Amino acid sequence: MLGPLMGQCLADIAERLPLLGAALGRGDAKAAEEGAHALAGMAASYGLAAVERQMRAVLAAAREGDLDRAGRAARHADTELARAAQEVRSVLQPIAA
């Protein structure tokens, strides 16, 4: 049961990351704050600590209206998500076998 739930969480995060990037790109601090908040919550719910930390940094910067800092904090979020996904797969694969 955990495998499909984790897979859906990772897919949801991957789907939402571009929306966060778009909000940052158009200078929409409120949308960036809301997006980072949602992503941090999803990551926290599934133990994706590095992704959560990154999104909390984006969230804090967006709340302060510092979109340059938020953008820097969000940089390489897709790479961090891919790393988390690989770690999740490496843990779940032996369990499924």
Buried (B, 14 or more C-beta within 10 A) or exposed (E): EEBEEBBEBBEBBBEBBEBBBEBBEEEBBEBBBBBBBBBBBBBBEBEBEEBBBBBBBBBBBBBEEBBEBBBBBBBEBBEBBEBBBEEBBEEBEEEEE
